[in-house]
Every structure is written in C-alpha cells, then in structure tokens.
Amino acid sequence: MALSESFQVVVVIEKLPSGWKDFKNYLKHKQKEMTMEDLVVKLRIEEDNKNFGKDLILPAAKVKAR
C-alpha cells in the first residue's frame, strides 16, 4: 500500500517535537501543497535558525549569571 507524498508530509509535520509548535502551525496553515523535499529544506532552515539563535542567547546568559 503506497501513501501519497502529501500524506507523508502531513505525518512528518504532526510528528515534530513540541518545541517546534509555532513552526508546525505555520506549516499546517500554508495553502500550497509541499513535497517531502520542500519540507526537508524548510526543516533544515528552521533548525539552522534555532541553532543560530541559541549561539547568540547563551553567551549573554552566561555573562549575566556572573
């Protein structure tokens, strides 16, 4: 039994962790259908953005703790 690509995309979006809630809602409300390739690209970009933000926030938190 083959599953359509659009169904697979929806399943992957639903399985995102709770920390991705805002991005998950953004993806769910997009009007255009997405391919798995499009989804992977968007997830990588979002992950890079999340990691980049951590690099900026953590050093500032360490300075305030002293």
C-alpha positions in Angstrom: 0.0 0.0 0.0 1.6 3.3 -1.1 1.0 6.5 0.7 0.8 9.8 -1.2 3.6 12.2 -0.7 1.2 14.9 0.6 0.0 12.5 3.3 3.6 11.7 4.3 4.4 15.4 4.6 1.4 15.9 6.9 2.6 12.9 9.1 6.1 14.3 9.4 4.7 17.8 10.4 2.5 16.2 13.0 5.5 14.3 14.5 7.6 17.4 15.1 8.5 17.9 18.8 6.6 20.3 21.0 9.5 22.9 20.8 8.6 23.3 17.1 4.9 24.2 17.8 5.0 27.6 16.1 6.7 26.3 13.1 4.4 23.3 12.9 1.4 25.7 12.9 3.0 27.8 10.2 3.5 24.7 8.0 -0.1 23.4 8.7 -1.6 26.7 7.5 0.3 27.0 4.3 -2.1 26.9 1.3 0.3 25.3 -1.2 1.0 21.6 -1.0 4.5 20.7 -0.2 6.7 17.9 -1.4 9.0 15.9 1.0 11.9 17.7 -0.5 10.4 21.1 0.2 9.6 20.1 3.8 13.2 18.9 4.4 14.6 22.1 3.1 12.2 24.2 5.3 13.0 22.0 8.4 16.8 22.4 7.8 16.5 26.2 7.5 14.3 26.3 10.7 16.8 24.1 12.6 19.7 26.3 11.5 17.8 29.4 12.6 17.0 27.8 16.0 20.7 26.8 16.5 21.9 30.2 15.4 19.6 31.9 18.0 21.0 29.6 20.7 24.5 30.8 19.9 23.5 34.4 20.4 21.4 33.9 23.6 23.6 31.5 25.6 26.8 33.7 25.9 24.7 36.7 27.1 23.0 34.5 29.7 26.4 33.4 31.0 27.6 36.9 31.4 24.5 37.9 33.4 25.0 34.9 35.7 28.3 36.1 37.0 
